[in-house]
């Protein structure tokens, strides 16, 4: 590959999408390492994606990124002060009741988002977009609470997202979510090693 070909490839790259992907990967890496710097970096990534998803008419995803900005600040606080006596939040397991509530709320919000997108917008793939958005909101809440099951949710979300972004020709973003999928698996393995079974 000569220099002209390299320059041509670089010029064809969506630079904004590339930078959003890089910041996203760095953010997830720090989540795995339980470092709160993950959240300011994550805010940069999702803020860029607000613009990207508006541009390609993935409105539920755009809304999701706005919610993610709020969740990033929430998670930042929870990880620092969400434990007992305002201590750092610790890795824990999600209760069966909370799991059922999250599943039910995900189904409900998926139908609500889908209805709104189909009726009031020119959204490209409203049902898939809505499902991915609803699941991501639940998974982000689980991440903020440091529930180890969040990584299972992210695996499913990432698989759905890869297909959606390939369809929308957001190739860097689809690669990003493939990396997210790998990171989610590694994240579960890492958190599993750190998880301490509580004594009752």
BALOBA-1460 file (C-alpha; in Angstrom, 3 decimals):
// residues 200
<rec num="1" residu="x" x="0.000" y="0.000" z="0.000"/>
<rec num="2" residu="x" x="1.534" y="3.308" z="-1.078"/>
<rec num="3" residu="x" x="1.203" y="6.734" z="0.546"/>
<rec num="4" residu="x" x="-1.503" y="7.904" z="-1.892"/>
<rec num="5" residu="x" x="-3.671" y="4.885" z="-1.015"/>
<rec num="6" residu="x" x="-3.201" y="5.496" z="2.725"/>
<rec num="7" residu="x" x="-4.180" y="9.163" z="2.285"/>
<rec num="8" residu="x" x="-7.215" y="8.134" z="0.223"/>
<rec num="9" residu="x" x="-8.378" y="5.719" z="2.940"/>
<rec num="10" residu="x" x="-7.862" y="8.365" z="5.642"/>
<rec num="11" residu="x" x="-9.864" y="10.918" z="3.637"/>
<rec num="12" residu="x" x="-12.735" y="8.441" z="3.275"/>
<rec num="13" residu="x" x="-12.950" y="7.866" z="7.025"/>
<rec num="14" residu="x" x="-15.673" y="9.591" z="9.026"/>
<rec num="15" residu="x" x="-13.356" y="11.381" z="11.459"/>
<rec num="16" residu="x" x="-16.108" y="12.319" z="13.914"/>
<rec num="17" residu="x" x="-17.279" y="8.710" z="14.139"/>
<rec num="18" residu="x" x="-13.675" y="7.545" z="14.560"/>
<rec num="19" residu="x" x="-13.031" y="9.881" z="17.499"/>
<rec num="20" residu="x" x="-16.322" y="8.913" z="19.149"/>
<rec num="21" residu="x" x="-15.360" y="5.241" z="18.806"/>
<rec num="22" residu="x" x="-11.889" y="5.783" z="20.293"/>
<rec num="23" residu="x" x="-13.263" y="7.636" z="23.312"/>
<rec num="24" residu="x" x="-15.932" y="4.936" z="23.713"/>
<rec num="25" residu="x" x="-13.376" y="2.118" z="23.811"/>
<rec num="26" residu="x" x="-11.200" y="3.978" z="26.313"/>
<rec num="27" residu="x" x="-14.244" y="4.603" z="28.517"/>
<rec num="28" residu="x" x="-15.262" y="0.922" z="28.602"/>
<rec num="29" residu="x" x="-11.672" y="-0.092" z="29.368"/>
<rec num="30" residu="x" x="-11.735" y="2.095" z="32.476"/>
<rec num="31" residu="x" x="-15.164" y="0.729" z="33.473"/>
<rec num="32" residu="x" x="-13.639" y="-2.754" z="33.482"/>
<rec num="33" residu="x" x="-10.796" y="-1.441" z="35.639"/>
<rec num="34" residu="x" x="-13.347" y="0.277" z="37.955"/>
<rec num="35" residu="x" x="-11.780" y="3.699" z="37.356"/>
<rec num="36" residu="x" x="-14.127" y="6.691" z="37.565"/>
<rec num="37" residu="x" x="-12.209" y="8.458" z="34.785"/>
<rec num="38" residu="x" x="-14.345" y="6.229" z="32.546"/>
<rec num="39" residu="x" x="-17.272" y="8.617" z="32.976"/>
<rec num="40" residu="x" x="-15.820" y="11.989" z="31.828"/>
<rec num="41" residu="x" x="-14.303" y="10.164" z="28.847"/>
<rec num="42" residu="x" x="-17.647" y="8.475" z="28.210"/>
<rec num="43" residu="x" x="-19.419" y="11.837" z="28.252"/>
<rec num="44" residu="x" x="-17.215" y="13.019" z="25.364"/>
<rec num="45" residu="x" x="-17.991" y="9.888" z="23.337"/>
<rec num="46" residu="x" x="-21.762" y="9.969" z="23.810"/>
<rec num="47" residu="x" x="-21.965" y="13.723" z="23.163"/>
<rec num="48" residu="x" x="-20.383" y="13.140" z="19.750"/>
<rec num="49" residu="x" x="-22.810" y="10.298" z="19.088"/>
<rec num="50" residu="x" x="-25.795" y="12.591" z="19.722"/>
<rec num="51" residu="x" x="-24.805" y="14.419" z="16.541"/>
<rec num="52" residu="x" x="-23.964" y="11.237" z="14.600"/>
<rec num="53" residu="x" x="-27.279" y="9.483" z="15.304"/>
<rec num="54" residu="x" x="-29.314" y="12.587" z="14.544"/>
<rec num="55" residu="x" x="-27.562" y="12.767" z="11.191"/>
<rec num="56" residu="x" x="-28.481" y="9.168" z="10.250"/>
<rec num="57" residu="x" x="-32.031" y="9.394" z="11.694"/>
<rec num="58" residu="x" x="-31.540" y="6.920" z="14.541"/>
<rec num="59" residu="x" x="-33.595" y="9.089" z="16.866"/>
<rec num="60" residu="x" x="-34.072" y="6.596" z="19.684"/>
<rec num="61" residu="x" x="-30.323" y="6.089" z="19.700"/>
<rec num="62" residu="x" x="-29.830" y="9.869" z="19.751"/>
<rec num="63" residu="x" x="-32.171" y="10.087" z="22.749"/>
<rec num="64" residu="x" x="-30.234" y="7.227" z="24.337"/>
<rec num="65" residu="x" x="-26.973" y="9.150" z="24.070"/>
<rec num="66" residu="x" x="-28.574" y="12.158" z="25.781"/>
<rec num="67" residu="x" x="-29.747" y="9.844" z="28.565"/>
<rec num="68" residu="x" x="-26.269" y="8.330" z="28.689"/>
<rec num="69" residu="x" x="-24.799" y="11.754" z="29.439"/>
<rec num="70" residu="x" x="-27.103" y="11.959" z="32.465"/>
<rec num="71" residu="x" x="-26.263" y="8.368" z="33.441"/>
<rec num="72" residu="x" x="-22.531" y="9.058" z="33.132"/>
<rec num="73" residu="x" x="-22.822" y="11.761" z="35.796"/>
<rec num="74" residu="x" x="-25.060" y="9.504" z="37.907"/>
<rec num="75" residu="x" x="-22.629" y="6.579" z="37.601"/>
<rec num="76" residu="x" x="-19.706" y="8.854" z="38.403"/>
<rec num="77" residu="x" x="-21.394" y="9.824" z="41.683"/>
<rec num="78" residu="x" x="-22.594" y="6.294" z="42.512"/>
<rec num="79" residu="x" x="-19.178" y="4.746" z="42.002"/>
<rec num="80" residu="x" x="-17.608" y="7.281" z="44.346"/>
<rec num="81" residu="x" x="-20.302" y="7.585" z="47.020"/>
<rec num="82" residu="x" x="-22.938" y="4.898" z="46.385"/>
<rec num="83" residu="x" x="-21.732" y="2.387" z="48.965"/>
<rec num="84" residu="x" x="-22.432" y="2.196" z="52.666"/>
<rec num="85" residu="x" x="-21.789" y="5.458" z="54.513"/>
<rec num="86" residu="x" x="-21.030" y="7.253" z="51.235"/>
<rec num="87" residu="x" x="-18.186" y="4.846" z="50.443"/>
<rec num="88" residu="x" x="-17.304" y="3.556" z="46.978"/>
<rec num="89" residu="x" x="-19.875" y="1.303" z="45.327"/>
<rec num="90" residu="x" x="-18.895" y="-2.389" z="45.336"/>
<rec num="91" residu="x" x="-19.558" y="-5.078" z="42.738"/>
<rec num="92" residu="x" x="-22.731" y="-7.000" z="43.601"/>
<rec num="93" residu="x" x="-25.371" y="-9.262" z="42.089"/>
<rec num="94" residu="x" x="-28.735" y="-7.998" z="40.909"/>
<rec num="95" residu="x" x="-31.705" y="-9.384" z="42.852"/>
<rec num="96" residu="x" x="-34.325" y="-11.481" z="41.067"/>
<rec num="97" residu="x" x="-36.945" y="-8.811" z="41.748"/>
<rec num="98" residu="x" x="-34.780" y="-6.067" z="40.231"/>
<rec num="99" residu="x" x="-34.074" y="-8.267" z="37.202"/>
<rec num="100" residu="x" x="-37.792" y="-8.789" z="36.608"/>
<rec num="101" residu="x" x="-38.493" y="-5.062" z="36.985"/>
<rec num="102" residu="x" x="-35.744" y="-4.222" z="34.495"/>
<rec num="103" residu="x" x="-36.978" y="-6.782" z="31.962"/>
<rec num="104" residu="x" x="-40.576" y="-5.549" z="32.271"/>
<rec num="105" residu="x" x="-39.559" y="-1.886" z="31.975"/>
<rec num="106" residu="x" x="-37.374" y="-2.684" z="28.958"/>
<rec num="107" residu="x" x="-40.277" y="-4.353" z="27.148"/>
<rec num="108" residu="x" x="-42.630" y="-1.488" z="28.006"/>
<rec num="109" residu="x" x="-40.256" y="1.287" z="26.940"/>
<rec num="110" residu="x" x="-39.418" y="-0.575" z="23.724"/>
<rec num="111" residu="x" x="-43.085" y="-0.487" z="22.680"/>
<rec num="112" residu="x" x="-43.452" y="3.150" z="23.757"/>
<rec num="113" residu="x" x="-40.352" y="4.274" z="21.850"/>
<rec num="114" residu="x" x="-41.366" y="2.245" z="18.800"/>
<rec num="115" residu="x" x="-44.850" y="3.790" z="18.768"/>
<rec num="116" residu="x" x="-43.479" y="7.322" z="19.071"/>
<rec num="117" residu="x" x="-40.835" y="6.819" z="16.386"/>
<rec num="118" residu="x" x="-43.248" y="5.233" z="13.903"/>
<rec num="119" residu="x" x="-45.972" y="7.817" z="14.452"/>
<rec num="120" residu="x" x="-44.013" y="11.048" z="14.759"/>
<rec num="121" residu="x" x="-40.624" y="10.610" z="13.056"/>
<rec num="122" residu="x" x="-38.995" y="9.325" z="9.889"/>
<rec num="123" residu="x" x="-36.878" y="6.876" z="11.914"/>
<rec num="124" residu="x" x="-35.089" y="4.308" z="9.783"/>
<rec num="125" residu="x" x="-35.521" y="1.090" z="11.815"/>
<rec num="126" residu="x" x="-37.713" y="2.086" z="14.763"/>
<rec num="127" residu="x" x="-38.288" y="-1.288" z="16.446"/>
<rec num="128" residu="x" x="-34.640" y="-2.360" z="16.544"/>
<rec num="129" residu="x" x="-33.581" y="1.168" z="17.473"/>
<rec num="130" residu="x" x="-36.148" y="1.199" z="20.300"/>
<rec num="131" residu="x" x="-35.143" y="-2.229" z="21.619"/>
<rec num="132" residu="x" x="-31.456" y="-1.320" z="21.661"/>
<rec num="133" residu="x" x="-32.226" y="1.965" z="23.385"/>
<rec num="134" residu="x" x="-34.463" y="0.435" z="26.062"/>
<rec num="135" residu="x" x="-32.032" y="-2.370" z="26.854"/>
<rec num="136" residu="x" x="-29.149" y="0.094" z="27.037"/>
<rec num="137" residu="x" x="-30.958" y="2.269" z="29.584"/>
<rec num="138" residu="x" x="-31.492" y="-0.759" z="31.812"/>
<rec num="139" residu="x" x="-27.913" y="-1.930" z="31.343"/>
<rec num="140" residu="x" x="-26.548" y="1.538" z="32.119"/>
<rec num="141" residu="x" x="-28.522" y="1.574" z="35.369"/>
<rec num="142" residu="x" x="-27.044" y="-1.830" z="36.242"/>
<rec num="143" residu="x" x="-23.560" y="-0.511" z="35.461"/>
<rec num="144" residu="x" x="-24.104" y="2.480" z="37.738"/>
<rec num="145" residu="x" x="-25.119" y="0.084" z="40.537"/>
<rec num="146" residu="x" x="-22.157" y="-2.188" z="39.724"/>
<rec num="147" residu="x" x="-24.399" y="-5.215" z="39.209"/>
<rec num="148" residu="x" x="-22.217" y="-7.887" z="37.634"/>
<rec num="149" residu="x" x="-25.086" y="-8.929" z="35.338"/>
<rec num="150" residu="x" x="-24.746" y="-5.672" z="33.415"/>
<rec num="151" residu="x" x="-22.117" y="-7.358" z="31.240"/>
<rec num="152" residu="x" x="-24.629" y="-9.994" z="30.032"/>
<rec num="153" residu="x" x="-27.007" y="-7.239" z="28.983"/>
<rec num="154" residu="x" x="-24.231" y="-5.371" z="27.193"/>
<rec num="155" residu="x" x="-23.277" y="-8.525" z="25.250"/>
<rec num="156" residu="x" x="-26.815" y="-8.827" z="23.849"/>
<rec num="157" residu="x" x="-27.018" y="-5.082" z="23.167"/>
<rec num="158" residu="x" x="-23.698" y="-5.096" z="21.343"/>
<rec num="159" residu="x" x="-24.752" y="-7.971" z="19.078"/>
<rec num="160" residu="x" x="-27.971" y="-6.120" z="18.157"/>
<rec num="161" residu="x" x="-26.035" y="-2.885" z="17.660"/>
<rec num="162" residu="x" x="-23.445" y="-4.426" z="15.337"/>
<rec num="163" residu="x" x="-26.175" y="-5.512" z="12.923"/>
<rec num="164" residu="x" x="-27.984" y="-2.173" z="13.131"/>
<rec num="165" residu="x" x="-24.897" y="-0.053" z="12.476"/>
<rec num="166" residu="x" x="-23.696" y="-2.218" z="9.585"/>
<rec num="167" residu="x" x="-27.148" y="-1.741" z="8.054"/>
<rec num="168" residu="x" x="-26.794" y="2.042" z="8.489"/>
<rec num="169" residu="x" x="-23.233" y="1.937" z="7.049"/>
<rec num="170" residu="x" x="-21.710" y="3.226" z="10.284"/>
<rec num="171" residu="x" x="-18.777" y="0.886" z="9.922"/>
<rec num="172" residu="x" x="-16.500" y="2.351" z="12.574"/>
<rec num="173" residu="x" x="-19.363" y="2.261" z="15.029"/>
<rec num="174" residu="x" x="-20.096" y="-1.384" z="14.162"/>
<rec num="175" residu="x" x="-16.412" y="-2.196" z="14.732"/>
<rec num="176" residu="x" x="-16.610" y="-0.251" z="17.989"/>
<rec num="177" residu="x" x="-19.526" y="-2.370" z="19.160"/>
<rec num="178" residu="x" x="-17.670" y="-5.548" z="18.193"/>
<rec num="179" residu="x" x="-14.852" y="-4.318" z="20.425"/>
<rec num="180" residu="x" x="-17.485" y="-3.511" z="23.067"/>
<rec num="181" residu="x" x="-18.691" y="-7.116" z="22.806"/>
<rec num="182" residu="x" x="-15.181" y="-8.419" z="23.487"/>
<rec num="183" residu="x" x="-14.745" y="-5.900" z="26.304"/>
<rec num="184" residu="x" x="-18.079" y="-6.935" z="27.840"/>
<rec num="185" residu="x" x="-16.900" y="-10.549" z="27.981"/>
<rec num="186" residu="x" x="-13.576" y="-9.465" z="29.480"/>
<rec num="187" residu="x" x="-15.431" y="-7.136" z="31.845"/>
<rec num="188" residu="x" x="-17.519" y="-10.005" z="33.219"/>
<rec num="189" residu="x" x="-14.424" y="-12.162" z="33.718"/>
<rec num="190" residu="x" x="-12.621" y="-9.298" z="35.485"/>
<rec num="191" residu="x" x="-15.555" y="-8.356" z="37.739"/>
<rec num="192" residu="x" x="-16.259" y="-12.022" z="38.520"/>
<rec num="193" residu="x" x="-12.754" y="-12.339" z="39.976"/>
<rec num="194" residu="x" x="-13.314" y="-9.244" z="42.147"/>
<rec num="195" residu="x" x="-16.830" y="-10.116" z="43.288"/>
<rec num="196" residu="x" x="-16.987" y="-10.993" z="46.974"/>
<rec num="197" residu="x" x="-19.950" y="-13.089" z="48.105"/>
<rec num="198" residu="x" x="-21.589" y="-11.225" z="51.015"/>
<rec num="199" residu="x" x="-21.881" y="-12.896" z="54.404"/>
<rec num="200" residu="x" x="-25.345" y="-13.061" z="55.944"/>
